[in-house]
Amino acid sequence: MKMLAEMFSMAPANKDHQPALRCAVGVFVPLLTLVLLGRLDLAIFASFGAFTGIYGRGEQHGTRFALQLRAGLLMLLVILLASLAAGMETAWGLGGAAATWFLVLATTLVAGACSVAISWLRLRPAGSLFHIFAFAAIASIPGQPPLWQGMLVSVLTTAFCLLIGISSRVLPGHRTPWTRPPRIRRTPEEKRAAWLEGLGYLAAAGVAGSLATWAGERLGFGHNYWAMVAAVVPLVGHTTRHRVRRGIQRIIGTVLGLVLMAGVVLLELQPWQTVLVMALCQFGAELFIIRQYLVAQVFVTPLALISTLLVVPSSPEILLRDRIIETVIGAVVGIAVVLAPGVWRRLGRSTTAGT
């Protein structure tokens, strides 16, 4: 009952509208520019470049700039690798099942590597969820735009978000000290924890991606990387209770978010209106992501689906179906990975006691 109460409780506000507004502007302006230029094929590169703005949420200007710069450079590297991976699929002549399994393997490696990188760089939000999403989504785009164009959009969007992060310095009353974050000194325990966390991300993403691919081949659904993203959600948190709760909240929030997405689809919006909806969803997600993860997912779900529809038009009904199936698969795998060490320890103690 306590866990159920915590799942639907709302933490107090803490000027959450400020980072939410920064993130919304960071998404809206680049995407609207692409709409005006008639280059929605590059929208996904702007969307993931804009993830730079979610880091350094409550930090002072100097620290926020340094953290966002680290995060932005890491995301640009992931975007570059994703574009190169898509080119490798074409160069190697991979198609169908081979291309799908190649993407699962590559995304799994990104999940583990970026988890370790985020830990070592001391970035928050923790984990490699955004990097898994960015890599798999970009690498799976059919008919990739020229590499230089995608990277240019990503770099410009990242730079724009860095400027937004320090934009309030133009107002003397809102300036904070321009100090750099302290030098990172990692203890042996922190290094060990980072590698163990990376192993958890590797396992969760790999198992979820494999199960989703195997089931999708037999039942006829796709977007297996959504299962990989959902699988790493429960891995963030200080306690097992908190992690399991996040996994369940992911499922419930996704279901409610699909209802909102269905309403958006029925409106048959113009591209500029769609971009506005994305900005509003980004604002809502950042407004609640710290206070109530379930509510944040209600906004994250249509945001992710609309991003996909902008670049690769497809049946909204299929997307809605795939989203819930993949989310359930991923969340269940993630919760299992969280619970596995405790179960293993209990089995070990039972075996020892029996002997």
DOVEXTI-146816 format. One record per residue (C-alpha): chain; x, y, z; residue number from 1. Coordinates in Angstrom, 1 decimal. Layout:
<atoms>
("A"; (X; Y; Z); NUM)
...
</atoms>
This chain:
<atoms>
("A"; (0.0; 0.0; 0.0); 1)
("A"; (2.9; 2.3; 0.8); 2)
("A"; (4.4; 1.7; -2.7); 3)
("A"; (1.0; 2.3; -4.3); 4)
("A"; (0.6; 5.6; -2.4); 5)
("A"; (4.1; 6.7; -3.5); 6)
("A"; (3.4; 5.8; -7.1); 7)
("A"; (0.6; 8.4; -7.3); 8)
("A"; (2.0; 11.1; -5.0); 9)
("A"; (3.2; 14.4; -6.2); 10)
("A"; (6.4; 16.1; -5.0); 11)
("A"; (6.3; 19.8; -4.3); 12)
("A"; (7.2; 22.2; -7.0); 13)
("A"; (10.6; 23.8; -7.2); 14)
("A"; (10.6; 26.3; -10.0); 15)
("A"; (10.2; 23.5; -12.4); 16)
("A"; (8.7; 25.8; -15.0); 17)
("A"; (12.1; 27.4; -15.6); 18)
("A"; (13.9; 24.3; -16.9); 19)
("A"; (10.7; 23.2; -18.6); 20)
("A"; (10.5; 26.4; -20.6); 21)
("A"; (14.2; 26.2; -21.6); 22)
("A"; (13.7; 22.7; -22.9); 23)
("A"; (10.5; 23.6; -24.7); 24)
("A"; (12.1; 26.5; -26.5); 25)
("A"; (15.1; 24.4; -27.3); 26)
("A"; (12.9; 22.0; -29.2); 27)
("A"; (10.4; 24.4; -30.7); 28)
("A"; (12.7; 26.9; -32.4); 29)
("A"; (14.9; 24.3; -34.3); 30)
("A"; (11.9; 22.3; -35.4); 31)
("A"; (9.9; 25.3; -36.5); 32)
("A"; (13.0; 26.4; -38.5); 33)
("A"; (13.1; 23.0; -40.3); 34)
("A"; (9.3; 23.3; -41.0); 35)
("A"; (9.8; 26.7; -42.6); 36)
("A"; (12.8; 25.3; -44.6); 37)
("A"; (10.7; 22.2; -45.7); 38)
("A"; (13.3; 19.8; -44.2); 39)
("A"; (11.3; 17.7; -41.8); 40)
("A"; (13.6; 14.8; -42.8); 41)
("A"; (16.2; 16.4; -40.5); 42)
("A"; (13.7; 16.9; -37.5); 43)
("A"; (15.0; 13.9; -35.6); 44)
("A"; (18.5; 15.3; -35.5); 45)
("A"; (17.2; 18.5; -34.0); 46)
("A"; (15.1; 16.6; -31.5); 47)
("A"; (18.0; 14.7; -30.1); 48)
("A"; (20.4; 17.6; -30.2); 49)
("A"; (17.8; 19.4; -28.0); 50)
("A"; (18.3; 16.8; -25.3); 51)
("A"; (21.3; 18.9; -24.3); 52)
("A"; (18.9; 21.2; -22.5); 53)
("A"; (17.7; 18.7; -20.0); 54)
("A"; (21.1; 18.5; -18.2); 55)
("A"; (22.3; 20.8; -15.5); 56)
("A"; (18.7; 21.5; -14.5); 57)
("A"; (19.1; 23.3; -11.2); 58)
("A"; (22.7; 24.4; -11.5); 59)
("A"; (24.3; 27.8; -11.6); 60)
("A"; (25.1; 29.2; -15.0); 61)
("A"; (28.8; 28.2; -15.1); 62)
("A"; (28.2; 24.7; -13.9); 63)
("A"; (25.2; 24.3; -16.1); 64)
("A"; (27.1; 25.3; -19.2); 65)
("A"; (29.9; 22.9; -18.4); 66)
("A"; (27.5; 20.0; -17.7); 67)
("A"; (25.4; 20.7; -20.8); 68)
("A"; (28.6; 20.9; -22.9); 69)
("A"; (29.7; 17.5; -21.8); 70)
("A"; (26.2; 16.1; -22.4); 71)
("A"; (25.9; 17.7; -25.8); 72)
("A"; (29.2; 16.4; -27.0); 73)
("A"; (28.3; 12.9; -25.9); 74)
("A"; (25.0; 13.1; -27.6); 75)
("A"; (26.6; 14.4; -30.8); 76)
("A"; (29.0; 11.4; -30.7); 77)
("A"; (26.0; 9.1; -30.4); 78)
("A"; (24.2; 10.8; -33.3); 79)
("A"; (27.3; 10.4; -35.4); 80)
("A"; (27.7; 6.8; -34.6); 81)
("A"; (24.1; 6.1; -35.4); 82)
("A"; (24.4; 7.7; -38.8); 83)
("A"; (27.5; 5.7; -39.5); 84)
("A"; (25.8; 2.5; -38.3); 85)
("A"; (23.0; 3.2; -40.8); 86)
("A"; (25.6; 3.6; -43.5); 87)
("A"; (27.3; 0.3; -42.5); 88)
("A"; (24.0; -1.6; -42.9); 89)
("A"; (23.8; -0.3; -46.5); 90)
("A"; (27.4; -0.9; -47.2); 91)
("A"; (27.3; -4.5; -45.9); 92)
("A"; (24.1; -5.2; -47.7); 93)
("A"; (22.2; -6.0; -44.5); 94)
("A"; (18.4; -6.3; -44.8); 95)
("A"; (15.4; -7.6; -43.0); 96)
("A"; (16.2; -9.7; -39.9); 97)
("A"; (20.0; -9.2; -40.2); 98)
("A"; (19.7; -5.4; -40.1); 99)
("A"; (17.3; -5.7; -37.1); 100)
("A"; (19.6; -7.9; -35.1); 101)
("A"; (22.6; -5.7; -36.0); 102)
("A"; (20.7; -2.7; -34.7); 103)
("A"; (19.9; -4.5; -31.4); 104)
("A"; (23.5; -5.4; -30.9); 105)
("A"; (24.8; -2.0; -31.6); 106)
("A"; (22.2; -0.3; -29.5); 107)
("A"; (23.0; -2.7; -26.6); 108)
("A"; (26.7; -1.7; -26.7); 109)
("A"; (25.7; 2.0; -26.8); 110)
("A"; (23.4; 1.4; -23.7); 111)
("A"; (26.3; 0.0; -21.6); 112)
("A"; (29.0; 2.4; -22.9); 113)
("A"; (26.9; 5.6; -22.4); 114)
("A"; (25.8; 4.5; -19.0); 115)
("A"; (29.4; 4.3; -17.9); 116)
("A"; (30.2; 7.6; -19.6); 117)
("A"; (27.3; 9.4; -17.9); 118)
("A"; (28.5; 8.1; -14.5); 119)
("A"; (32.0; 9.1; -15.1); 120)
("A"; (31.0; 12.6; -16.3); 121)
("A"; (28.7; 13.0; -13.2); 122)
("A"; (25.7; 14.0; -15.4); 123)
("A"; (22.1; 14.1; -14.3); 124)
("A"; (19.7; 12.6; -15.4); 125)
("A"; (21.6; 9.4; -14.9); 126)
("A"; (21.7; 6.5; -17.3); 127)
("A"; (21.8; 6.1; -21.1); 128)
("A"; (18.0; 6.2; -21.9); 129)
("A"; (18.3; 9.2; -24.2); 130)
("A"; (21.3; 7.8; -25.9); 131)
("A"; (19.6; 4.4; -26.6); 132)
("A"; (16.6; 6.3; -28.0); 133)
("A"; (18.8; 8.6; -30.2); 134)
("A"; (21.0; 5.9; -31.5); 135)
("A"; (18.3; 3.4; -32.4); 136)
("A"; (15.9; 5.9; -33.8); 137)
("A"; (18.4; 7.5; -36.1); 138)
("A"; (20.1; 4.3; -37.2); 139)
("A"; (16.8; 2.8; -38.2); 140)
("A"; (15.7; 5.7; -40.5); 141)
("A"; (15.3; 4.5; -44.1); 142)
("A"; (16.8; 6.8; -46.6); 143)
("A"; (19.3; 8.7; -44.4); 144)
("A"; (19.9; 12.4; -45.3); 145)
("A"; (23.5; 13.4; -46.1); 146)
("A"; (25.7; 12.9; -43.0); 147)
("A"; (26.9; 16.5; -42.9); 148)
("A"; (23.4; 17.9; -43.0); 149)
("A"; (22.2; 15.8; -40.1); 150)
("A"; (25.3; 16.6; -38.0); 151)
("A"; (25.0; 20.3; -38.8); 152)
("A"; (21.5; 20.4; -37.6); 153)
("A"; (22.5; 18.5; -34.4); 154)
("A"; (25.5; 20.8; -33.7); 155)
("A"; (23.4; 24.0; -34.3); 156)
("A"; (20.6; 22.7; -32.0); 157)
("A"; (23.1; 21.8; -29.3); 158)
("A"; (24.7; 25.2; -29.5); 159)
("A"; (21.3; 26.8; -29.3); 160)
("A"; (20.4; 24.9; -26.2); 161)
("A"; (23.7; 25.9; -24.6); 162)
("A"; (22.8; 29.5; -25.2); 163)
("A"; (19.4; 29.0; -23.8); 164)
("A"; (20.9; 27.5; -20.7); 165)
("A"; (22.8; 30.8; -19.9); 166)
("A"; (20.3; 33.2; -21.5); 167)
("A"; (19.0; 34.5; -18.2); 168)
("A"; (22.4; 36.1; -17.6); 169)
("A"; (21.2; 39.0; -19.6); 170)
("A"; (19.0; 39.9; -16.6); 171)
("A"; (21.3; 41.1; -13.8); 172)
("A"; (18.8; 39.9; -11.1); 173)
("A"; (19.0; 36.3; -12.5); 174)
("A"; (22.7; 35.9; -12.9); 175)
("A"; (24.5; 33.3; -10.9); 176)
("A"; (28.2; 32.9; -10.3); 177)
("A"; (30.2; 31.7; -13.3); 178)
("A"; (32.1; 28.9; -11.6); 179)
("A"; (33.1; 25.6; -13.2); 180)
("A"; (32.1; 22.3; -11.6); 181)
("A"; (34.7; 20.8; -9.4); 182)
("A"; (37.2; 18.5; -11.0); 183)
("A"; (36.0; 14.9; -11.2); 184)
("A"; (37.8; 12.6; -8.7); 185)
("A"; (36.5; 9.1; -8.8); 186)
("A"; (37.0; 6.7; -6.0); 187)
("A"; (37.6; 3.0; -6.6); 188)
("A"; (34.0; 2.4; -5.3); 189)
("A"; (32.6; 4.9; -7.8); 190)
("A"; (34.5; 3.3; -10.7); 191)
("A"; (33.2; -0.2; -9.7); 192)
("A"; (29.7; 1.1; -9.3); 193)
("A"; (29.8; 2.8; -12.8); 194)
("A"; (31.0; -0.5; -14.4); 195)
("A"; (28.4; -2.5; -12.6); 196)
("A"; (25.7; 0.0; -13.7); 197)
("A"; (26.9; -0.3; -17.2); 198)
("A"; (26.6; -4.0; -17.1); 199)
("A"; (23.0; -3.7; -15.9); 200)
("A"; (22.2; -1.4; -18.8); 201)
("A"; (23.9; -3.8; -21.2); 202)
("A"; (21.8; -6.7; -19.8); 203)
("A"; (18.5; -4.9; -19.7); 204)
("A"; (18.8; -3.4; -23.1); 205)
("A"; (20.1; -6.6; -24.7); 206)
("A"; (17.5; -8.9; -23.3); 207)
("A"; (14.6; -6.5; -24.0); 208)
("A"; (15.7; -5.8; -27.5); 209)
("A"; (16.2; -9.5; -28.2); 210)
("A"; (12.8; -10.5; -26.8); 211)
("A"; (11.0; -7.6; -28.6); 212)
("A"; (12.7; -8.6; -31.9); 213)
("A"; (11.9; -12.3; -31.5); 214)
("A"; (8.3; -11.6; -30.6); 215)
("A"; (7.9; -8.9; -33.3); 216)
("A"; (9.1; -11.3; -36.0); 217)
("A"; (6.3; -13.8; -34.9); 218)
("A"; (3.5; -11.4; -34.0); 219)
("A"; (4.1; -8.7; -36.6); 220)
("A"; (5.0; -5.6; -34.6); 221)
("A"; (8.1; -3.4; -34.7); 222)
("A"; (10.0; -0.6; -33.1); 223)
("A"; (12.0; -2.9; -30.8); 224)
("A"; (14.2; -0.1; -29.5); 225)
("A"; (11.2; 1.2; -27.6); 226)
("A"; (11.4; -2.0; -25.4); 227)
("A"; (15.1; -1.3; -24.9); 228)
("A"; (14.4; 2.3; -23.8); 229)
("A"; (11.7; 1.1; -21.4); 230)
("A"; (13.9; -1.6; -20.0); 231)
("A"; (16.5; 0.8; -18.6); 232)
("A"; (13.9; 3.1; -16.9); 233)
("A"; (13.8; 1.0; -13.7); 234)
("A"; (17.6; 1.0; -13.4); 235)
("A"; (17.6; 4.6; -12.2); 236)
("A"; (17.0; 5.0; -8.5); 237)
("A"; (18.6; 4.5; -5.0); 238)
("A"; (16.3; 1.7; -3.8); 239)
("A"; (14.7; -1.4; -5.3); 240)
("A"; (11.3; -0.1; -4.4); 241)
("A"; (11.9; 3.2; -6.2); 242)
("A"; (13.2; 1.3; -9.3); 243)
("A"; (10.3; -1.1; -9.5); 244)
("A"; (7.9; 1.8; -9.0); 245)
("A"; (9.4; 3.6; -12.0); 246)
("A"; (8.9; 0.6; -14.2); 247)
("A"; (5.2; 0.3; -13.3); 248)
("A"; (4.8; 4.1; -13.7); 249)
("A"; (6.3; 3.8; -17.2); 250)
("A"; (3.6; 1.3; -18.2); 251)
("A"; (0.7; 3.3; -16.7); 252)
("A"; (2.0; 6.6; -18.0); 253)
("A"; (2.4; 5.2; -21.5); 254)
("A"; (-1.1; 3.9; -21.6); 255)
("A"; (-2.5; 7.3; -20.6); 256)
("A"; (-0.1; 9.0; -23.0); 257)
("A"; (-1.4; 6.9; -25.9); 258)
("A"; (-4.9; 8.3; -25.1); 259)
("A"; (-3.5; 11.8; -25.5); 260)
("A"; (-1.7; 10.8; -28.6); 261)
("A"; (-4.9; 9.4; -30.1); 262)
("A"; (-6.5; 12.8; -29.6); 263)
("A"; (-3.6; 14.5; -31.3); 264)
("A"; (-3.9; 12.2; -34.3); 265)
("A"; (-7.6; 12.9; -34.6); 266)
("A"; (-6.9; 16.7; -34.9); 267)
("A"; (-4.9; 16.2; -38.2); 268)
("A"; (-2.6; 19.0; -37.4); 269)
("A"; (-0.4; 21.0; -39.8); 270)
("A"; (3.4; 20.5; -39.4); 271)
("A"; (3.9; 23.8; -37.5); 272)
("A"; (1.0; 22.9; -35.2); 273)
("A"; (2.6; 19.5; -34.7); 274)
("A"; (5.8; 21.2; -33.7); 275)
("A"; (3.9; 23.3; -31.2); 276)
("A"; (2.4; 20.2; -29.7); 277)
("A"; (5.8; 18.7; -29.3); 278)
("A"; (7.1; 21.8; -27.5); 279)
("A"; (4.1; 21.7; -25.2); 280)
("A"; (4.7; 18.0; -24.5); 281)
("A"; (8.4; 18.7; -23.8); 282)
("A"; (7.3; 21.4; -21.4); 283)
("A"; (4.9; 19.1; -19.6); 284)
("A"; (7.5; 16.3; -19.4); 285)
("A"; (10.1; 18.5; -17.8); 286)
("A"; (7.6; 20.1; -15.5); 287)
("A"; (6.7; 16.8; -13.9); 288)
("A"; (9.8; 14.6; -14.5); 289)
("A"; (11.2; 15.2; -11.0); 290)
("A"; (7.8; 15.6; -9.2); 291)
("A"; (5.8; 12.7; -10.7); 292)
("A"; (7.3; 10.3; -13.2); 293)
("A"; (3.9; 8.8; -14.2); 294)
("A"; (2.5; 12.2; -15.2); 295)
("A"; (5.7; 13.0; -17.1); 296)
("A"; (5.3; 9.8; -19.1); 297)
("A"; (1.8; 11.0; -20.3); 298)
("A"; (3.7; 13.8; -22.1); 299)
("A"; (6.7; 11.8; -23.1); 300)
("A"; (4.7; 9.2; -25.0); 301)
("A"; (3.1; 11.5; -27.6); 302)
("A"; (6.4; 13.4; -27.8); 303)
("A"; (8.3; 10.3; -28.9); 304)
("A"; (5.5; 9.1; -31.3); 305)
("A"; (5.2; 12.5; -33.0); 306)
("A"; (8.9; 12.6; -33.4); 307)
("A"; (8.7; 9.3; -35.3); 308)
("A"; (5.8; 10.4; -37.4); 309)
("A"; (7.5; 13.6; -38.5); 310)
("A"; (10.4; 11.7; -40.0); 311)
("A"; (8.9; 8.4; -41.0); 312)
("A"; (5.2; 8.7; -41.7); 313)
("A"; (3.3; 5.6; -40.8); 314)
("A"; (0.0; 4.4; -39.5); 315)
("A"; (-0.7; 6.0; -36.1); 316)
("A"; (-2.7; 2.9; -35.1); 317)
("A"; (0.4; 0.7; -35.6); 318)
("A"; (2.6; 3.1; -33.7); 319)
("A"; (0.1; 3.1; -30.8); 320)
("A"; (0.0; -0.7; -30.7); 321)
("A"; (3.8; -1.1; -31.0); 322)
("A"; (4.3; 1.5; -28.2); 323)
("A"; (2.3; -0.3; -25.6); 324)
("A"; (3.5; -3.8; -26.4); 325)
("A"; (7.2; -2.7; -26.5); 326)
("A"; (6.8; -0.7; -23.3); 327)
("A"; (5.4; -3.6; -21.4); 328)
("A"; (8.1; -6.0; -22.6); 329)
("A"; (10.8; -3.5; -21.7); 330)
("A"; (9.5; -2.5; -18.3); 331)
("A"; (9.0; -6.2; -17.3); 332)
("A"; (12.6; -7.0; -18.3); 333)
("A"; (13.9; -3.9; -16.5); 334)
("A"; (12.1; -4.8; -13.3); 335)
("A"; (13.4; -8.4; -13.6); 336)
("A"; (17.0; -7.1; -13.9); 337)
("A"; (16.5; -4.9; -10.8); 338)
("A"; (15.1; -7.8; -8.8); 339)
("A"; (17.6; -10.4; -10.0); 340)
("A"; (20.5; -9.6; -7.7); 341)
("A"; (18.3; -9.8; -4.6); 342)
("A"; (16.7; -13.1; -5.7); 343)
("A"; (20.2; -14.5; -6.4); 344)
("A"; (21.4; -13.5; -3.0); 345)
("A"; (18.4; -15.1; -1.3); 346)
("A"; (18.9; -18.3; -3.3); 347)
("A"; (22.6; -18.3; -2.3); 348)
("A"; (21.7; -17.9; 1.4); 349)
("A"; (19.1; -20.7; 1.2); 350)
("A"; (21.6; -23.0; -0.4); 351)
("A"; (24.2; -22.2; 2.2); 352)
("A"; (21.7; -22.7; 5.0); 353)
("A"; (20.6; -26.0; 3.5); 354)
("A"; (24.1; -27.4; 3.4); 355)
</atoms>
